[in-house]
C-alpha cells in the first residue's frame, strides 16, 4: 500500500523525541522503513556531557539511513527527528494536524517517505537520511558527513511553505561568562559584581552594527539565556549569557567585533558556527529566503543541497505548531518532481 503521510505524521508526532532523546523515534523509523523493504542502517551519535549540556540524555541516539539493498542513491531526502521541548502529542481537524514536530519536522519526514516510495517505483535511486540534534548543534549531520553514500543531490526538509529556498542564514552561537567577587550587598565596595559586568558588556554588544546582505536582509542577534548570581543580598561572583546571531555572510568580522566590544569584562566562547548558504533555483518552483539555519552546512559530502518543505516556520517552536494536510500532500508531489528533475 502507498504510504499515508497524514497517518505517518500522527504516528511520529505521538513519539516524544526532543533533542538528546530521539531514540524512540529512530527505533520506530528503523522498523517502519524495514517494513517498506529498505535496507536500514543506524549511525550512532554520542550524547553530550550532561554537566555542560542542560537537557542532555543518557539513552541511545542515532541517525537513520535507508535505501534499497545495494543501491547507491543519486538523490537523498533528509530532515531531522528531534524537536524542541516541550513535547505534546497530536490532534487533527479537517484542515490541520497539530502537535510538536507536526511541521518541524515530522510532517516533513512523512512527506519524504511517501515521495521516496513513488521515486523508487519510478526507478529513481533514492535514499532517506533522518538525523538527530538539528535543533541544538547539528551533531547528527556532522556524524553523517563522515559517512556519505555517494549521492549527487541532497534535498533537505524544513518548513518553507513548500517554496524552494535560494539561501539560508548561518548561525553563530556566543557564550559570555563573567567573573566577580562575592560580598554582602550592603557593602558592594567589598565585592565585584559579575552581573554588572555582564549587563554592561551585553548593552554594548546589542549596540554593535551587524552586516546586511541586500538580497537576503540583515544579520540578527538574540540574547536567549541569562543566568547568574547567588541571592539578592549577595554581590554576584558569576554570570553568563548565551547569544545566537543569524549570519548573512562570514562570521569572522562579527567574532572580532564581539571580542573587541566585550574586552576583559567577560570570557567569550563560540560554541557553534554554521555558515550562510546560497542555493540555486530549479524550474518554476516558487522561492524564498530562509532566515533560519539548517543541517545543510554540515552535510557537504551528501551532494548539491536544496531546501524545501511544507509548513510555516512561524508556528514551529510554538504551542500552536501545526501543518495543513493539503500542504503536506502537496509536498509529496514537490519532492517527487524536484528529485526527478534533478536526476533526469
N, C-alpha and C positions, 0 to 999 in steps of 0.2 A: 504493500500500500504506500502511496505517496506520503511524505512527511507532512503532518499538520502543524504549521508554525505557531498557530494560536494555542493549541493544546500543549505543544512543547514549551512555549514561553511560560505558561502557567506552571508546568511541572518544575521548570528551572527556578522561577521566582519563589516557589514554595520551599526551596532549599536554601538555608542560610549559608552565605559564603562571603561574609565581609573579609576584607583583606587580612591575610595571615591565617584565615580559617576556611580556605577554599576546598579542602579535601573532599567533603561530601559531594560537592558539585562535580568535581573531577571524576569521582567514582561513578556517579550517575552517567556522565557523558561517555566515559570509557565503555560502560555496559551498553548504553544506547547505540553508540556507533558500531560496536561489535555486532549487535543485532542487525544493523544495517549493512553488514558484510564488509566493513572496513577492517583493515589491519590497523590496530590502535597501539600507540606507544605512550608511555608516561615518561616525561622528562622531570626528574626530581629537582625541586627548588628548595634551598635551605631556608630555615626560619632565621630571622634576625635575632640579635642579642635582646633578650626580654628586658634587661635592666635599662638599656638605652632606647628601647622602642616601645612606647605605650601601646597596648593592644595586641602585641605580638603573641602568637600562639605556640603550642608545642606539638601540634598534630602534623600529619603528613600533608605536604602540599606539592603539587606537580602540574606542569603543563600537559595538555592532551593533544597529541598529533595523530591524524588519521588520513589514510589514503588507501586506495585499492591495493591488494597484495602485489608487490613487485613493481609498482608504478612510481616513476619519478614525476612529480607534478609539474606542469607548466605554470599553473596559477594556484595560489594558496589563498583561501579565505580565512581571515583571522580576526579575533577580538578577545576580550578578557572575561574571565569568570567571576572575578572579585567585584564586590560592591562596596560603597561607603556604608557606614552604620548610620542609623540603627536599622536592623532587619525588620521588615513587616511583609506578610505574605500577600498572596494575590487575591484579587476580586475582579469582576468584569461586569459591564453592561453591554448594551447593543453596539456601542461605538468604541469603547476603550477597554484595555486591560490595565489594571493598576497593580502597584506593588514595587518593592525595592528591586531595582535591576530591570524593570519592565522595558525601559528604553536604554539603560546604561548598565550592562549591555546584553542582557539575557534574551530580549526580543531579537537582538541582532544575531546572537548565536543561533536561535531557531530559524531565522530567515536564511542564514548562511548554510545551515544543514539542509534545509529544503532546496536551496539553489544548487548545492553540490549534488544532491540526488538527481536533479534534472541534468546537470552538466555531465555527470558520468554516463547517464543514459544517452547523451548526445555525442559521446566519445571524447569529451574533453578530459585531459589528465589533470585532475583537481585534487588538492589536499585541503585539510582543515587543521587550523592551529589555534587552540584556545588556551589563554595564558592566565597566570596568576600575577598579582602585585601591581597591576597598572595604576590603581588609584593612589599608590604611595611612591614607588620608586622604580617601576618597570623591571623588577627583579626577574620575573618570568621571561620577559622579552630578551633581557640580557643573556639569560641562560640559553634560550632558544637560538640566539645568534651564534652560539658556539657549535650548534648542530644543524646547519642549514641542510635543505633537502634538494637543492639544485633547481628550485623554481625560478622562473623568469619574471613573474609578476606577483606582487602581494597586494591583495585588496583588504585593507583594514577597515573594521567597522566601528564607528562611533556615531552618536546622534547628530546627523547633519541635515535633518528634514528631507532625506532622500535626494540631497544635492551633492555633487562631486566637489570636494574641496580642492581649491587651487593652492592653498597654503595652510599651514597650521603653526600657531605660535609655539615658541620654545618655552622652557621653564627653568628658572634659576631659584633654587631654594637656599635661603641665607639664614644662619643662626647667629644671634648676638648673645654673648654671655658676659655679664658684668660682675665684677667682684668688689666687695666693700668690707667694712669692719663693723661688727655688731657693737651697739651701745644702748643704754637706756634712752628712750626717746625724749625724756626731759632734758637730756644733756647731749644734743646732737653733735656738739663740737668735739665730743669724745669718740665719735664713730665716723663712718664714711658710708653713705647710702649708695648701694648698688642700684637701687631703683631710680634714684635721681640721675645717676649716670646714664642708665638705660633710656629713660624718658628723654633726656636731652639729646642723646645720640639718635633716637628714633625720630624726634622732631626734625632734626637736620636731614636725616635720610628721606623723610617724606617731602622735603623741600627740594630734593635733587631733581634736576631736569632729566627726563628719560628719552631715549631715542624714539623717533616717529618714522614709520615707513609709509610714504604717501598712498600706496595701493592697498596697504594692509591696516594701517591705523597706528595708534601709539602703543608703546610698552606700558604695562600697568603694574602697580605694586600693591600688595595686600599684606598687612600685618595680621596674621591669622591666629597667633598664640602669644600670650604674655603670661609669665608667672614669676614669682619670686617672693622674697621676704619671709619673715617668721611669724610676726604678730604686729598689731597696730602700735604697740608700745615698745617695739624693738627696731632700732636702725637696721635696715636690711643689709645683710652681708653677701647676698647673691640675687641675681635676677636674670631672666633670659627672654628673648623674643624670637619667634620664627616667622620669616617673611617669605612670600612667594612672588616672584616677578615673572610676568609673561613677556617673553622676548620677541622682538621683531627683527633681530639680527644677531650678530655675535655677542657673546656675554662679556668679553674681556674688558670693554670700556666701562660697563656697569660695575664689574667686580672692582676695578681700580678706584672708581668713584666712591664706592661704599667703604673700602678700606681707608681712603683718604678722609672721608667725611666722619667716620666713626673714630678714627685715631686711636688713642690709648684708653678710651672710655669703656671699651668692651672688646673681648676676643671675637673675631669674625671667622666663621667657617662656612664653606659652601658645600652642602650635602647632596645636591642634585643639580645637574646642568644638562638639559636636553635642548638641542639646537632648534632654531626656526627652520621650517622645511617648506620648500616650494614643490608643487606637483603640476602635471600637465593636464590640459583639457582633453576630453575624448568625445568625439562626435558632437551631438547636440544636447548632451546631458546638461541640465541646469547646474550652476556652480555657486559656490560660496567660499568664504574665508573662515576657517575655524580659529576662534580666539583662544581655544584651549589647546592642551598638549596631549599627544597620543603615544602609543608604543612605537610608532614608525621610526623615530630616530634611533631606537635600539634594535631594529630589525633590518639592518642594512644588508645582511647576507641573504635575504629572502626574496630579492628581486626588486624591480622598479615598483615604488609604492603608489597606491591610490587610497583615498579615504572617502567612504560613503556609508551611510546607514540611516535607517528610519528613526523617527522620534526627535524631540526637541531637547537640546541641551539646557533650555531654560527650565525644564521640570526635572532634569537629572539632579540628584543630590538633595531633593526637596521631599517634604512629607506628601506631596501630591504627584509623585512620579507616576507616569502613565504613558501608554503608547496607543495610537489609533490602530484598530485592527485593519482598516483599509490600507494604511500606510505600511503596516507590517507585511501584508500580502504583496503590495506593490514593490517592496524591497526585494522580494524573492525574484521577481522579473528583472529588476535593475541589476542585481548581482549576476544573474544568468546572462543578461545582454552585455554587460560590461566585460565579463570573463570571455565570452565567445568572441567579442570584437577584438580583445587583446590577443588571443591565441590564434585568431583566424587569419 
